[in-house]
């Protein structure tokens, strides 16, 4: 059984572990990552029956119109079991009165987001000013 928690207790160590397991560089910055998730406007954690963190989605919002989703992660052993969909449904319900929910996707994740109602923004390109060190 998987438990879904909204804005619940979460530790820096378990965030780091999940992010690094999935190859996300944010996991290399444990304290910053913890602060980023805890200071999110809203986040959802998925836990297995043993209480282990197996999924996370977080959002930042402007309180009226826009929501940005920086993190959507599901542990590899639990992918394709509907956990990401459950978290996304919960997030979209939470933000049902907002006009835009935006995110940046990796190409391999497009089918997941499209199945959850997202579409590519014609004529728009994601941009960033990244301060992650070059590899």
N, CA, C and O atoms as a Tinker XYZ file with bonds, in Angstrom:
   540  protein
     1  N      0.828000   -1.186000    0.000000    73     2
     2  CA     0.000000    0.000000    0.000000    64     1     3
     3  C      0.872000    1.249000    0.000000    63     2     4     5
     4  O      1.914000    1.278000    0.655000    81     3
     5  N      0.456000    2.270000   -0.724000    73     3     6
     6  CA     1.186000    3.530000   -0.802000    64     5     7
     7  C      0.356000    4.615000   -0.136000    63     6     8     9
     8  O     -0.831000    4.776000   -0.421000    81     7
     9  N      1.002000    5.358000    0.757000    73     7    10
    10  CA     0.351000    6.480000    1.435000    64     9    11
    11  C      0.776000    7.777000    0.766000    63    10    12    13
    12  O      1.953000    7.971000    0.461000    81    11
    13  N     -0.182000    8.657000    0.540000    73    11    14
    14  CA     0.076000    9.965000   -0.054000    64    13    15
    15  C     -0.136000   11.012000    1.040000    63    14    16    17
    16  O     -1.207000   11.072000    1.645000    81    15
    17  N      0.888000   11.839000    1.293000    73    15    18
    18  CA     0.831000   12.863000    2.343000    64    17    19
    19  C      1.005000   14.240000    1.730000    63    18    20    21
    20  O      1.857000   14.429000    0.861000    81    19
    21  N      0.215000   15.197000    2.167000    73    19    22
    22  CA     0.350000   16.582000    1.722000    64    21    23
    23  C      1.096000   17.385000    2.783000    63    22    24    25
    24  O      0.707000   17.391000    3.951000    81    23
    25  N      2.169000   18.062000    2.376000    73    23    26
    26  CA     2.959000   18.933000    3.251000    64    25    27
    27  C      3.311000   18.255000    4.578000    63    26    28    29
    28  O      3.308000   18.898000    5.628000    81    27
    29  N      3.612000   16.963000    4.527000    73    27    30
    30  CA     3.929000   16.203000    5.731000    64    29    31
    31  C      5.395000   16.302000    6.129000    63    30    32    33
    32  O      6.173000   17.056000    5.546000    81    31
    33  N      5.738000   15.530000    7.123000    73    31    34
    34  CA     7.109000   15.487000    7.608000    64    33    35
    35  C      7.993000   14.801000    6.572000    63    34    36    37
    36  O      7.636000   13.765000    6.012000    81    35
    37  N      9.137000   15.396000    6.336000    73    35    38
    38  CA    10.074000   14.852000    5.353000    64    37    39
    39  C     11.478000   15.205000    5.836000    63    38    40    41
    40  O     11.675000   16.261000    6.437000    81    39
    41  N     12.450000   14.340000    5.582000    73    39    42
    42  CA    13.813000   14.620000    6.039000    64    41    43
    43  C     14.737000   14.931000    4.871000    63    42    44    45
    44  O     14.502000   14.523000    3.733000    81    43
    45  N     15.784000   15.660000    5.190000    73    43    46
    46  CA    16.787000   16.002000    4.181000    64    45    47
    47  C     17.446000   14.743000    3.624000    63    46    48    49
    48  O     17.706000   14.656000    2.424000    81    47
    49  N     17.711000   13.782000    4.481000    73    47    50
    50  CA    18.396000   12.552000    4.055000    64    49    51
    51  C     17.545000   11.745000    3.077000    63    50    52    53
    52  O     18.061000   11.244000    2.079000    81    51
    53  N     16.257000   11.616000    3.351000    73    51    54
    54  CA    15.425000   10.827000    2.436000    64    53    55
    55  C     15.216000   11.544000    1.106000    63    54    56    57
    56  O     15.097000   10.892000    0.069000    81    55
    57  N     15.170000   12.872000    1.120000    73    55    58
    58  CA    15.104000   13.619000   -0.134000    64    57    59
    59  C     16.365000   13.399000   -0.954000    63    58    60    61
    60  O     16.305000   13.104000   -2.148000    81    59
    61  N     17.508000   13.546000   -0.295000    73    59    62
    62  CA    18.791000   13.342000   -0.967000    64    61    63
    63  C     18.844000   11.953000   -1.593000    63    62    64    65
    64  O     19.232000   11.804000   -2.752000    81    63
    65  N     18.460000   10.952000   -0.835000    73    63    66
    66  CA    18.506000    9.568000   -1.318000    64    65    67
    67  C     17.650000    9.373000   -2.569000    63    66    68    69
    68  O     18.104000    8.772000   -3.543000    81    67
    69  N     16.413000    9.877000   -2.547000    73    67    70
    70  CA    15.519000    9.717000   -3.692000    64    69    71
    71  C     16.043000   10.477000   -4.913000    63    70    72    73
    72  O     16.047000    9.947000   -6.023000    81    71
    73  N     16.479000   11.707000   -4.705000    73    71    74
    74  CA    16.961000   12.520000   -5.826000    64    73    75
    75  C     18.212000   11.909000   -6.460000    63    74    76    77
    76  O     18.312000   11.834000   -7.684000    81    75
    77  N     19.155000   11.477000   -5.641000    73    75    78
    78  CA    20.382000   10.882000   -6.186000    64    77    79
    79  C     20.100000    9.558000   -6.873000    63    78    80    81
    80  O     20.714000    9.251000   -7.895000    81    79
    81  N     19.189000    8.772000   -6.335000    73    79    82
    82  CA    18.817000    7.502000   -6.949000    64    81    83
    83  C     18.312000    7.721000   -8.376000    63    82    84    85
    84  O     18.555000    6.899000   -9.258000    81    83
    85  N     17.617000    8.823000   -8.593000    73    83    86
    86  CA    17.071000    9.134000   -9.912000    64    85    87
    87  C     18.017000    9.984000  -10.764000    63    86    88    89
    88  O     17.673000   10.370000  -11.881000    81    87
    89  N     19.202000   10.272000  -10.237000    73    87    90
    90  CA    20.194000   11.024000  -11.005000    64    89    91
    91  C     19.947000   12.524000  -11.061000    63    90    92    93
    92  O     20.463000   13.203000  -11.949000    81    91
    93  N     19.170000   13.046000  -10.129000    73    91    94
    94  CA    18.891000   14.483000  -10.095000    64    93    95
    95  C     20.002000   15.182000   -9.314000    63    94    96    97
    96  O     20.260000   14.846000   -8.158000    81    95
    97  N     20.653000   16.146000   -9.942000    73    95    98
    98  CA    21.787000   16.847000   -9.334000    64    97    99
    99  C     21.410000   17.598000   -8.062000    63    98   100   101
   100  O     22.269000   17.842000   -7.216000    81    99
   101  N     20.159000   17.962000   -7.917000    73    99   102
   102  CA    19.722000   18.665000   -6.703000    64   101   103
   103  C     20.048000   17.864000   -5.456000    63   102   104   105
   104  O     20.253000   18.441000   -4.388000    81   103
   105  N     20.099000   16.539000   -5.575000    73   103   106
   106  CA    20.416000   15.682000   -4.442000    64   105   107
   107  C     21.817000   15.895000   -3.897000    63   106   108   109
   108  O     22.103000   15.527000   -2.758000    81   107
   109  N     22.688000   16.480000   -4.696000    73   107   110
   110  CA    24.061000   16.769000   -4.259000    64   109   111
   111  C     24.107000   17.960000   -3.303000    63   110   112   113
   112  O     25.143000   18.232000   -2.696000    81   111
   113  N     22.999000   18.660000   -3.171000    73   111   114
   114  CA    22.918000   19.858000   -2.336000    64   113   115
   115  C     21.858000   19.631000   -1.261000    63   114   116   117
   116  O     20.820000   20.292000   -1.249000    81   115
   117  N     22.130000   18.697000   -0.370000    73   115   118
   118  CA    21.145000   18.199000    0.595000    64   117   119
   119  C     20.439000   19.311000    1.369000    63   118   120   121
   120  O     19.210000   19.332000    1.435000    81   119
   121  N     21.192000   20.225000    1.948000    73   119   122
   122  CA    20.580000   21.280000    2.763000    64   121   123
   123  C     19.714000   22.203000    1.913000    63   122   124   125
   124  O     18.613000   22.571000    2.322000    81   123
   125  N     20.202000   22.577000    0.744000    73   123   126
   126  CA    19.430000   23.442000   -0.146000    64   125   127
   127  C     18.173000   22.740000   -0.650000    63   126   128   129
   128  O     17.101000   23.340000   -0.731000    81   127
   129  N     18.321000   21.467000   -0.985000    73   127   130
   130  CA    17.180000   20.699000   -1.470000    64   129   131
   131  C     16.100000   20.619000   -0.391000    63   130   132   133
   132  O     14.919000   20.830000   -0.667000    81   131
   133  N     16.510000   20.318000    0.819000    73   131   134
   134  CA    15.559000   20.246000    1.929000    64   133   135
   135  C     14.832000   21.584000    2.102000    63   134   136   137
   136  O     13.611000   21.620000    2.252000    81   135
   137  N     15.589000   22.672000    2.080000    73   135   138
   138  CA    14.994000   23.999000    2.204000    64   137   139
   139  C     14.023000   24.265000    1.051000    63   138   140   141
   140  O     12.934000   24.796000    1.265000    81   139
   141  N     14.417000   23.899000   -0.159000    73   139   142
   142  CA    13.571000   24.140000   -1.332000    64   141   143
   143  C     12.237000   23.413000   -1.217000    63   142   144   145
   144  O     11.185000   23.987000   -1.496000    81   143
   145  N     12.283000   22.156000   -0.808000    73   143   146
   146  CA    11.042000   21.391000   -0.698000    64   145   147
   147  C     10.198000   21.913000    0.466000    63   146   148   149
   148  O      8.994000   22.112000    0.311000    81   147
   149  N     10.806000   22.134000    1.612000    73   147   150
   150  CA    10.047000   22.597000    2.784000    64   149   151
   151  C      9.452000   23.989000    2.564000    63   150   152   153
   152  O      8.407000   24.306000    3.132000    81   151
   153  N     10.100000   24.819000    1.751000    73   151   154
   154  CA     9.598000   26.162000    1.490000    64   153   155
   155  C      8.676000   26.216000    0.272000    63   154   156   157
   156  O      8.184000   27.284000   -0.092000    81   155
   157  N      8.446000   25.066000   -0.353000    73   155   158
   158  CA     7.506000   25.019000   -1.468000    64   157   159
   159  C      6.132000   25.460000   -0.987000    63   158   160   161
   160  O      5.812000   25.343000    0.196000    81   159
   161  N      5.332000   25.961000   -1.901000    73   159   162
   162  CA     3.966000   26.336000   -1.553000    64   161   163
   163  C      3.162000   25.111000   -1.147000    63   162   164   165
   164  O      2.271000   25.177000   -0.300000    81   163
   165  N      3.506000   23.973000   -1.788000    73   163   166
   166  CA     2.748000   22.739000   -1.592000    64   165   167
   167  C      3.617000   21.585000   -2.056000    63   166   168   169
   168  O      4.304000   21.689000   -3.072000    81   167
   169  N      3.589000   20.492000   -1.321000    73   167   170
   170  CA     4.271000   19.292000   -1.797000    64   169   171
   171  C      3.525000   18.053000   -1.336000    63   170   172   173
   172  O      2.780000   18.066000   -0.356000    81   171
   173  N      3.754000   16.996000   -2.072000    73   171   174
   174  CA     3.132000   15.710000   -1.786000    64   173   175
   175  C      4.235000   14.669000   -1.736000    63   174   176   177
   176  O      5.096000   14.622000   -2.614000    81   175
   177  N      4.205000   13.844000   -0.717000    73   175   178
   178  CA     5.150000   12.735000   -0.586000    64   177   179
   179  C      4.380000   11.425000   -0.672000    63   178   180   181
   180  O      3.290000   11.293000   -0.114000    81   179
   181  N      4.955000   10.469000   -1.372000    73   179   182
   182  CA     4.393000    9.117000   -1.421000    64   181   183
   183  C      5.331000    8.211000   -0.635000    63   182   184   185
   184  O      6.550000    8.273000   -0.792000    81   183
   185  N      4.742000    7.362000    0.218000    73   183   186
   186  CA     5.535000    6.452000    1.040000    64   185   187
   187  C      5.002000    5.035000    0.894000    63   186   188   189
   188  O      3.798000    4.813000    0.767000    81   187
   189  N      5.939000    4.073000    0.914000    73   187   190
   190  CA     5.517000    2.670000    0.856000    64   189   191
   191  C      5.035000    2.228000    2.233000    63   190   192   193
   192  O      5.017000    3.027000    3.169000    81   191
   193  N      4.647000    0.965000    2.362000    73   191   194
   194  CA     4.079000    0.468000    3.622000    64   193   195
   195  C      5.076000    0.504000    4.773000    63   194   196   197
   196  O      4.678000    0.478000    5.937000    81   195
   197  N      6.373000    0.563000    4.457000    73   195   198
   198  CA     7.393000    0.668000    5.495000    64   197   199
   199  C      7.709000    2.122000    5.852000    63   198   200   201
   200  O      8.549000    2.379000    6.715000    81   199
   201  N      7.045000    3.067000    5.197000    73   199   202
   202  CA     7.269000    4.481000    5.483000    64   201   203
   203  C      8.380000    5.113000    4.683000    63   202   204   205
   204  O      8.716000    6.276000    4.911000    81   203
   205  N      8.965000    4.378000    3.745000    73   203   206
   206  CA    10.071000    4.906000    2.926000    64   205   207
   207  C      9.529000    5.856000    1.863000    63   206   208   209
   208  O      8.518000    5.574000    1.220000    81   207
   209  N     10.221000    6.993000    1.685000    73   207   210
   210  CA     9.852000    7.953000    0.658000    64   209   211
   211  C     10.094000    7.340000   -0.716000    63   210   212   213
   212  O     11.219000    6.968000   -1.050000    81   211
   213  N      9.020000    7.238000   -1.517000    73   211   214
   214  CA     9.146000    6.644000   -2.849000    64   213   215
   215  C      8.665000    7.593000   -3.940000    63   214   216   217
   216  O      8.768000    7.274000   -5.125000    81   215
   217  N      8.145000    8.744000   -3.560000    73   215   218
   218  CA     7.696000    9.703000   -4.557000    64   217   219
   219  C      7.558000   11.084000   -3.970000    63   218   220   221
   220  O      7.337000   11.248000   -2.770000    81   219
   221  N      7.693000   12.088000   -4.838000    73   219   222
   222  CA     7.576000   13.474000   -4.399000    64   221   223
   223  C      7.139000   14.329000   -5.578000    63   222   224   225
   224  O      7.601000   14.136000   -6.702000    81   223
   225  N      6.259000   15.261000   -5.315000    73   223   226
   226  CA     5.916000   16.314000   -6.262000    64   225   227
   227  C      5.830000   17.596000   -5.452000    63   226   228   229
   228  O      5.262000   17.609000   -4.360000    81   227
   229  N      6.393000   18.675000   -5.983000    73   227   230
   230  CA     6.328000   19.951000   -5.269000    64   229   231
   231  C      5.901000   21.054000   -6.219000    63   230   232   233
   232  O      6.033000   20.933000   -7.437000    81   231
   233  N      5.389000   22.128000   -5.644000    73   231   234
   234  CA     4.888000   23.243000   -6.441000    64   233   235
   235  C      5.176000   24.572000   -5.758000    63   234   236   237
   236  O      5.239000   24.670000   -4.533000    81   235
   237  N      5.345000   25.578000   -6.584000    73   235   238
   238  CA     5.474000   26.964000   -6.161000    64   237   239
   239  C      4.341000   27.719000   -6.830000    63   238   240   241
   240  O      4.063000   27.503000   -8.010000    81   239
   241  N      3.680000   28.606000   -6.090000    73   239   242
   242  CA     2.576000   29.339000   -6.698000    64   241   243
   243  C      2.618000   30.809000   -6.311000    63   242   244   245
   244  O      3.295000   31.205000   -5.362000    81   243
   245  N      1.861000   31.621000   -7.088000    73   243   246
   246  CA     1.777000   33.060000   -6.825000    64   245   247
   247  C      0.478000   33.438000   -6.117000    63   246   248   249
   248  O      0.117000   34.613000   -6.043000    81   247
   249  N     -0.208000   32.441000   -5.607000    73   247   250
   250  CA    -1.441000   32.602000   -4.829000    64   249   251
   251  C     -2.681000   32.938000   -5.645000    63   250   252   253
   252  O     -3.750000   33.148000   -5.071000    81   251
   253  N     -2.566000   32.996000   -6.985000    73   251   254
   254  CA    -3.744000   33.391000   -7.748000    64   253   255
   255  C     -3.840000   32.773000   -9.143000    63   254   256   257
   256  O     -4.889000   32.244000   -9.512000    81   255
   257  N     -2.768000   32.836000   -9.911000    73   255   258
   258  CA    -2.846000   32.441000  -11.318000    64   257   259
   259  C     -1.900000   31.294000  -11.665000    63   258   260   261
   260  O     -2.323000   30.303000  -12.259000    81   259
   261  N     -0.637000   31.418000  -11.304000    73   259   262
   262  CA     0.413000   30.519000  -11.786000    64   261   263
   263  C      0.924000   29.542000  -10.740000    63   262   264   265
   264  O      1.094000   29.877000   -9.568000    81   263
   265  N      1.161000   28.323000  -11.206000    73   263   266
   266  CA     1.787000   27.277000  -10.399000    64   265   267
   267  C      2.940000   26.730000  -11.224000    63   266   268   269
   268  O      2.789000   26.484000  -12.421000    81   267
   269  N      4.086000   26.540000  -10.591000    73   267   270
   270  CA     5.233000   25.918000  -11.255000    64   269   271
   271  C      5.600000   24.657000  -10.488000    63   270   272   273
   272  O      5.694000   24.680000   -9.261000    81   271
   273  N      5.804000   23.571000  -11.198000    73   271   274
   274  CA     6.176000   22.291000  -10.593000    64   273   275
   275  C      7.651000   22.027000  -10.867000    63   274   276   277
   276  O      8.010000   21.685000  -11.994000    81   275
   277  N      8.515000   22.178000   -9.863000    73   275   278
   278  CA     9.928000   21.895000  -10.097000    64   277   279
   279  C     10.300000   20.416000   -9.972000    63   278   280   281
   280  O     11.244000   19.963000  -10.618000    81   279
   281  N      9.566000   19.657000   -9.145000    73   279   282
   282  CA     9.954000   18.271000   -8.881000    64   281   283
   283  C      8.785000   17.308000   -9.004000    63   282   284   285
   284  O      7.733000   17.499000   -8.395000    81   283
   285  N      8.990000   16.282000   -9.793000    73   283   286
   286  CA     8.091000   15.127000   -9.844000    64   285   287
   287  C      9.002000   13.913000   -9.924000    63   286   288   289
   288  O      9.658000   13.693000  -10.942000    81   287
   289  N      9.046000   13.126000   -8.857000    73   287   290
   290  CA     9.929000   11.970000   -8.811000    64   289   291
   291  C      9.202000   10.755000   -8.249000    63   290   292   293
   292  O      8.404000   10.869000   -7.319000    81   291
   293  N      9.487000    9.591000   -8.824000    73   291   294
   294  CA     8.999000    8.325000   -8.294000    64   293   295
   295  C     10.163000    7.342000   -8.338000    63   294   296   297
   296  O     10.823000    7.187000   -9.366000    81   295
   297  N     10.401000    6.692000   -7.227000    73   295   298
   298  CA    11.455000    5.675000   -7.111000    64   297   299
   299  C     11.334000    4.675000   -8.262000    63   298   300   301
   300  O     10.224000    4.253000   -8.587000    81   299
   301  N     12.454000    4.285000   -8.889000    73   299   302
   302  CA    12.394000    3.359000  -10.035000    64   301   303
   303  C     11.632000    2.066000   -9.765000    63   302   304   305
   304  O     10.953000    1.561000  -10.659000    81   303
   305  N     11.726000    1.523000   -8.563000    73   303   306
   306  CA    11.029000    0.273000   -8.238000    64   305   307
   307  C      9.510000    0.442000   -8.171000    63   306   308   309
   308  O      8.777000   -0.547000   -8.148000    81   307
   309  N      9.037000    1.688000   -8.140000    73   307   310
   310  CA     7.612000    1.952000   -7.995000    64   309   311
   311  C      7.012000    2.674000   -9.201000    63   310   312   313
   312  O      5.835000    3.035000   -9.192000    81   311
   313  N      7.817000    2.881000  -10.225000    73   311   314
   314  CA     7.307000    3.558000  -11.415000    64   313   315
   315  C      6.328000    2.658000  -12.162000    63   314   316   317
   316  O      6.373000    1.432000  -12.055000    81   315
   317  N      5.458000    3.291000  -12.910000    73   315   318
   318  CA     4.432000    2.613000  -13.730000    64   317   319
   319  C      3.419000    1.844000  -12.865000    63   318   320   321
   320  O      2.851000    0.838000  -13.290000    81   319
   321  N      3.211000    2.350000  -11.642000    73   319   322
   322  CA     2.202000    1.760000  -10.758000    64   321   323
   323  C      1.106000    2.766000  -10.403000    63   322   324   325
   324  O      0.268000    2.498000   -9.541000    81   323
   325  N      1.114000    3.908000  -11.061000    73   323   326
   326  CA     0.087000    4.919000  -10.840000    64   325   327
   327  C      0.374000    5.903000   -9.719000    63   326   328   329
   328  O     -0.463000    6.755000   -9.418000    81   327
   329  N      1.536000    5.804000   -9.097000    73   327   330
   330  CA     1.863000    6.692000   -7.971000    64   329   331
   331  C      2.017000    8.128000   -8.444000    63   330   332   333
   332  O      1.479000    9.048000   -7.829000    81   331
   333  N      2.745000    8.324000   -9.528000    73   331   334
   334  CA     2.909000    9.662000  -10.087000    64   333   335
   335  C      1.567000   10.258000  -10.485000    63   334   336   337
   336  O      1.308000   11.437000  -10.244000    81   335
   337  N      0.713000    9.438000  -11.096000    73   335   338
   338  CA    -0.620000    9.921000  -11.476000    64   337   339
   339  C     -1.422000   10.337000  -10.256000    63   338   340   341
   340  O     -2.077000   11.379000  -10.280000    81   339
   341  N     -1.387000    9.546000   -9.185000    73   339   342
   342  CA    -2.130000    9.888000   -7.964000    64   341   343
   343  C     -1.645000   11.210000   -7.375000    63   342   344   345
   344  O     -2.444000   12.045000   -6.951000    81   343
   345  N     -0.324000   11.386000   -7.355000    73   343   346
   346  CA     0.212000   12.642000   -6.829000    64   345   347
   347  C     -0.197000   13.818000   -7.713000    63   346   348   349
   348  O     -0.559000   14.881000   -7.209000    81   347
   349  N     -0.137000   13.623000   -9.035000    73   347   350
   350  CA    -0.489000   14.700000   -9.964000    64   349   351
   351  C     -1.971000   15.055000   -9.845000    63   350   352   353
   352  O     -2.325000   16.233000   -9.864000    81   351
   353  N     -2.825000   14.069000   -9.726000    73   351   354
   354  CA    -4.261000   14.330000   -9.548000    64   353   355
   355  C     -4.500000   15.141000   -8.281000    63   354   356   357
   356  O     -5.273000   16.099000   -8.281000    81   355
   357  N     -3.831000   14.750000   -7.205000    73   355   358
   358  CA    -3.987000   15.477000   -5.937000    64   357   359
   359  C     -3.504000   16.921000   -6.081000    63   358   360   361
   360  O     -4.156000   17.846000   -5.596000    81   359
   361  N     -2.357000   17.116000   -6.749000    73   359   362
   362  CA    -1.823000   18.459000   -6.943000    64   361   363
   363  C     -2.782000   19.297000   -7.801000    63   362   364   365
   364  O     -3.064000   20.448000   -7.467000    81   363
   365  N     -3.277000   18.732000   -8.891000    73   363   366
   366  CA    -4.178000   19.480000   -9.763000    64   365   367
   367  C     -5.495000   19.812000   -9.057000    63   366   368   369
   368  O     -6.084000   20.863000   -9.312000    81   367
   369  N     -5.951000   18.940000   -8.186000    73   367   370
   370  CA    -7.151000   19.232000   -7.405000    64   369   371
   371  C     -6.873000   20.384000   -6.431000    63   370   372   373
   372  O     -7.708000   21.271000   -6.259000    81   371
   373  N     -5.719000   20.363000   -5.810000    73   371   374
   374  CA    -5.343000   21.430000   -4.881000    64   373   375
   375  C     -5.332000   22.786000   -5.586000    63   374   376   377
   376  O     -5.741000   23.795000   -5.010000    81   375
   377  N     -4.862000   22.804000   -6.833000    73   375   378
   378  CA    -4.729000   24.038000   -7.608000    64   377   379
   379  C     -5.847000   24.216000   -8.646000    63   378   380   381
   380  O     -5.648000   24.899000   -9.651000    81   379
   381  N     -6.980000   23.630000   -8.423000    73   379   382
   382  CA    -8.066000   23.636000   -9.418000    64   381   383
   383  C     -8.524000   25.040000   -9.806000    63   382   384   385
   384  O     -9.026000   25.215000  -10.917000    81   383
   385  N     -8.377000   26.042000   -8.952000    73   383   386
   386  CA    -8.831000   27.393000   -9.267000    64   385   387
   387  C     -7.760000   28.268000   -9.909000    63   386   388   389
   388  O     -8.035000   29.416000  -10.258000    81   387
   389  N     -6.557000   27.752000  -10.070000    73   387   390
   390  CA    -5.483000   28.507000  -10.715000    64   389   391
   391  C     -5.621000   28.366000  -12.230000    63   390   392   393
   392  O     -6.214000   27.403000  -12.715000    81   391
   393  N     -5.076000   29.321000  -12.971000    73   391   394
   394  CA    -5.240000   29.348000  -14.422000    64   393   395
   395  C     -4.127000   28.624000  -15.186000    63   394   396   397
   396  O     -4.338000   28.217000  -16.329000    81   395
   397  N     -2.964000   28.457000  -14.589000    73   395   398
   398  CA    -1.852000   27.818000  -15.297000    64   397   399
   399  C     -1.011000   26.996000  -14.334000    63   398   400   401
   400  O     -0.636000   27.457000  -13.256000    81   399
   401  N     -0.727000   25.780000  -14.745000    73   399   402
   402  CA     0.249000   24.941000  -14.054000    64   401   403
   403  C      1.330000   24.632000  -15.082000    63   402   404   405
   404  O      1.044000   24.066000  -16.138000    81   403
   405  N      2.557000   24.998000  -14.780000    73   403   406
   406  CA     3.661000   24.846000  -15.735000    64   405   407
   407  C      4.776000   24.005000  -15.148000    63   406   408   409
   408  O      4.954000   23.935000  -13.932000    81   407
   409  N      5.521000   23.368000  -16.037000    73   407   410
   410  CA     6.700000   22.594000  -15.643000    64   409   411
   411  C      7.617000   22.457000  -16.844000    63   410   412   413
   412  O      7.233000   22.766000  -17.973000    81   411
   413  N      8.812000   22.001000  -16.597000    73   411   414
   414  CA     9.768000   21.674000  -17.655000    64   413   415
   415  C      9.977000   20.176000  -17.603000    63   414   416   417
   416  O     10.262000   19.620000  -16.543000    81   415
   417  N      9.838000   19.519000  -18.748000    73   415   418
   418  CA     9.925000   18.059000  -18.807000    64   417   419
   419  C     11.136000   17.597000  -19.604000    63   418   420   421
   420  O     11.560000   18.245000  -20.561000    81   419
   421  N     11.675000   16.471000  -19.190000    73   419   422
   422  CA    12.650000   15.764000  -20.023000    64   421   423
   423  C     11.867000   15.044000  -21.111000    63   422   424   425
   424  O     10.724000   14.651000  -20.880000    81   423
   425  N     12.457000   14.861000  -22.296000    73   423   426
   426  CA    11.725000   14.215000  -23.397000    64   425   427
   427  C     11.113000   12.861000  -23.028000    63   426   428   429
   428  O      9.998000   12.558000  -23.454000    81   427
   429  N     11.818000   12.047000  -22.248000    73   427   430
   430  CA    11.310000   10.720000  -21.906000    64   429   431
   431  C     10.088000   10.766000  -20.979000    63   430   432   433
   432  O      9.377000    9.772000  -20.836000    81   431
   433  N      9.851000   11.917000  -20.356000    73   431   434
   434  CA     8.716000   12.051000  -19.450000    64   433   435
   435  C      7.485000   12.676000  -20.108000    63   434   436   437
   436  O      6.434000   12.774000  -19.475000    81   435
   437  N      7.600000   13.099000  -21.368000    73   435   438
   438  CA     6.465000   13.739000  -22.042000    64   437   439
   439  C      5.192000   12.906000  -22.010000    63   438   440   441
   440  O      4.130000   13.456000  -21.719000    81   439
   441  N      5.244000   11.589000  -22.299000    73   439   442
   442  CA     3.999000   10.813000  -22.269000    64   441   443
   443  C      3.283000   10.860000  -20.912000    63   442   444   445
   444  O      2.054000   10.919000  -20.861000    81   443
   445  N      4.045000   10.834000  -19.823000    73   443   446
   446  CA     3.438000   10.918000  -18.496000    64   445   447
   447  C      2.690000   12.230000  -18.330000    63   446   448   449
   448  O      1.533000   12.239000  -17.909000    81   447
   449  N      3.339000   13.332000  -18.658000    73   447   450
   450  CA     2.710000   14.639000  -18.477000    64   449   451
   451  C      1.532000   14.830000  -19.431000    63   450   452   453
   452  O      0.503000   15.385000  -19.046000    81   451
   453  N      1.680000   14.377000  -20.657000    73   451   454
   454  CA     0.574000   14.491000  -21.611000    64   453   455
   455  C     -0.630000   13.673000  -21.139000    63   454   456   457
   456  O     -1.771000   14.105000  -21.302000    81   455
   457  N     -0.386000   12.506000  -20.562000    73   455   458
   458  CA    -1.484000   11.690000  -20.027000    64   457   459
   459  C     -2.158000   12.369000  -18.834000    63   458   460   461
   460  O     -3.291000   12.038000  -18.483000    81   459
   461  N     -1.459000   13.314000  -18.216000    73   459   462
   462  CA    -2.004000   14.050000  -17.079000    64   461   463
   463  C     -2.506000   15.442000  -17.475000    63   462   464   465
   464  O     -2.670000   16.314000  -16.621000    81   463
   465  N     -2.747000   15.646000  -18.777000    73   463   466
   466  CA    -3.384000   16.873000  -19.229000    64   465   467
   467  C     -2.473000   18.009000  -19.642000    63   466   468   469
   468  O     -2.964000   19.078000  -20.004000    81   467
   469  N     -1.166000   17.818000  -19.600000    73   467   470
   470  CA    -0.238000   18.869000  -20.001000    64   469   471
   471  C      0.005000   18.800000  -21.502000    63   470   472   473
   472  O     -0.103000   17.733000  -22.107000    81   471
   473  N      0.330000   19.935000  -22.098000    73   471   474
   474  CA     0.662000   19.969000  -23.518000    64   473   475
   475  C      1.862000   20.876000  -23.736000    63   474   476   477
   476  O      2.159000   21.746000  -22.918000    81   475
   477  N      2.545000   20.659000  -24.849000    73   475   478
   478  CA     3.671000   21.511000  -25.194000    64   477   479
   479  C      3.152000   22.911000  -25.501000    63   478   480   481
   480  O      2.070000   23.064000  -26.070000    81   479
   481  N      3.911000   23.918000  -25.131000    73   479   482
   482  CA     3.504000   25.302000  -25.353000    64   481   483
   483  C      4.072000   25.763000  -26.693000    63   482   484   485
   484  O      5.261000   26.058000  -26.810000    81   483
   485  N      3.211000   25.818000  -27.687000    73   483   486
   486  CA     3.649000   26.200000  -29.031000    64   485   487
   487  C      4.279000   27.586000  -29.015000    63   486   488   489
   488  O      3.739000   28.534000  -28.444000    81   487
   489  N      5.423000   27.672000  -29.651000    73   487   490
   490  CA     6.118000   28.941000  -29.758000    64   489   491
   491  C      6.871000   29.357000  -28.510000    63   490   492   493
   492  O      7.420000   30.457000  -28.461000    81   491
   493  N      6.908000   28.497000  -27.499000    73   491   494
   494  CA     7.612000   28.828000  -26.265000    64   493   495
   495  C      8.745000   27.829000  -26.045000    63   494   496   497
   496  O      8.630000   26.659000  -26.411000    81   495
   497  N      9.817000   28.289000  -25.457000    73   495   498
   498  CA    10.965000   27.433000  -25.160000    64   497   499
   499  C     11.349000   27.600000  -23.697000    63   498   500   501
   500  O     11.423000   28.727000  -23.206000    81   499
   501  N     11.594000   26.503000  -22.992000    73   499   502
   502  CA    12.062000   26.644000  -21.606000    64   501   503
   503  C     13.455000   27.269000  -21.605000    63   502   504   505
   504  O     14.279000   26.990000  -22.476000    81   503
   505  N     13.695000   28.103000  -20.627000    73   503   506
   506  CA    14.997000   28.764000  -20.501000    64   505   507
   507  C     15.415000   28.718000  -19.043000    63   506   508   509
   508  O     14.584000   28.581000  -18.146000    81   507
   509  N     16.720000   28.836000  -18.823000    73   507   510
   510  CA    17.222000   28.884000  -17.455000    64   509   511
   511  C     18.527000   29.631000  -17.400000    63   510   512   513
   512  O     19.203000   29.802000  -18.414000    81   511
   513  N     18.873000   30.067000  -16.230000    73   511   514
   514  CA    20.188000   30.629000  -15.918000    64   513   515
   515  C     20.705000   29.741000  -14.789000    63   514   516   517
   516  O     20.597000   30.098000  -13.616000    81   515
   517  N     21.262000   28.593000  -15.141000    73   515   518
   518  CA    21.649000   27.589000  -14.165000    64   517   519
   519  C     22.980000   27.914000  -13.502000    63   518   520   521
   520  O     23.938000   28.342000  -14.146000    81   519
   521  N     23.005000   27.695000  -12.201000    73   519   522
   522  CA    24.234000   27.890000  -11.438000    64   521   523
   523  C     24.831000   26.556000  -10.979000    63   522   524   525
   524  O     25.769000   26.529000  -10.183000    81   523
   525  N     24.273000   25.444000  -11.494000    73   523   526
   526  CA    24.877000   24.155000  -11.222000    64   525   527
   527  C     26.255000   24.119000  -11.872000    63   526   528   529
   528  O     26.396000   24.553000  -13.015000    81   527
   529  N     27.272000   23.616000  -11.180000    73   527   530
   530  CA    28.596000   23.512000  -11.805000    64   529   531
   531  C     28.552000   22.601000  -13.033000    63   530   532   533
   532  O     27.833000   21.603000  -13.055000    81   531
   533  N     29.320000   22.956000  -14.034000    73   531   534
   534  CA    29.401000   22.145000  -15.257000    64   533   535
   535  C     30.071000   20.831000  -14.930000    63   534   536   537
   536  O     30.982000   20.777000  -14.103000    81   535
   537  N     29.611000   19.749000  -15.592000    73   535   538
   538  CA    30.231000   18.444000  -15.385000    64   537   539
   539  C     31.218000   18.165000  -16.474000    63   538   540
   540  O     31.850000   17.108000  -16.478000    81   539
